Amino acid sequence: MSNKDKKIGFIGLGNMGMPMSKNLVKSGYKLTVFDMNSKVVDELVAVGAAKGANPKDVANKSDIVILSLPNSKIIESVVCGENGAAEGLTTGNILIDMSSAEPSSTRKIAGILKSKRVDMLDAAISGGPAGAAEKKMSIMVGGQKDVFEKYHSVLDDLGNNVFLVGEIGAGHTLKSVNNLLYGAIFVATCEAIVLGTKAGLDPKIMIDVISKSAGRNFAVDVKFKSNVLNRDFNPGFSLDLLHKDMAIALKLAQELKYPISLCSYAQDVLTEGQIKGMGVMDHTAVVKKYEQLAGVEVK
C-alpha cells in the first residue's frame, strides 16, 4: 500500500495546521480532522475532509496521525489523555508531531507509543503560514531512518526541504534552536534599522542595500519588507508563538547548564512586547519598542 492509499488524521487546525490539511486533501489523501474550534473543522469538511469526534476517533480512522498543536502540555493531553490519540493508535500506525514541542516531552510520548508498537516522528516545521500554504517549508525530522524513509513522501507533500536530523526529539530541538537564533537576529535587526532611520537613512533603501550586504538575514529579506515597511502587524507568526519557541530552547540550555546571554536578552524584549499587549500581534510589532525610543517610524 502506498502512502497515498493510507488514511491520514490531522489534529490541530491553526495557522499552520489548516493550510497543511488543505494541501493533503488537494494531494488526494483521505483526511479525518479534529480541532476544538468547530468552525475550522467545518472549513476542512467543506473541501473534502471527514470530521473526527475526538483524537481517539481520529486515530481509530487513520493509519497516520499528524499533530499541529500549540505546546507540549496540550500535545500530551491530546495523545495520552482521555479519548486521546494513543487509545486509537494500533500496531502499524504512526504519529507524526509537527508541533513546536519540548524534546523531553516528545521522547516521553514516543516511549509510550513504542509500548503499543506505534512509530513516531517529530517533524518540526519552519516557513510560517505562507510557506505552509505554498508547500515551501523546511521540515526537521527526528526518528528512526527506516521510519523516516517510509513516510518521506507524505512530508514531501507538505514541504520542499525535508531533513532527517537525528533520533526522536531532534526535530523539535533543531526547530527551537532555529527560532532562538531567528528571534535574536530579529531583535538585533530592529535596533540597527531603527538606528539608521533615526540617522536619516531611507528605510526602504537601507533594507534593499543590507539585503545584498553582510548584514543580510531573513528578517531584512522578508519580514521588514512584508510587515514593517507596510505597517502590517496582523498575526502571521505571532509574538506569543516566537516567545514560546524561544522558551523551549532556553529551557534546554538550562537543562544542559549552558549559559545563553544574547538570546536571553532577545527573549526579554519579546516578554516586554507581551506586557505591552503585542503578544497576539505578528512578532514584527516588536520594532515599535525601538521606534518609540528613537522617535521615528520605519516605513
Buried (B, 14 or more C-beta within 10 A) or exposed (E): EEBEEBBBBBBBBBBBBBBBBBBBBEBEBBBBBBBEEEEBBEBBBEEBBBBBEBBBBBBBBBBBBBBBBBBBEBBBEBBBBEBBBBBBBEEEBBBBBBBBBBBBBBBBBBEBBEEEEBBBBBBBBBBBBBBBBEBEBBBBBBBBEEBBEBBBEBBBBBBEEBBBBBBBBBBBBBBBBBBBBBBBBBBBBBBBBBBBBBEEBEBEEBBEBBBEEEBEBBBBBBBBBBBBBEEEBEBBBBBBBBBBBBBBBBBBBEEEEEEBEEBBEBBEBBBEBBEBEBBBBBBBBBBBBBBEEBEBBBE
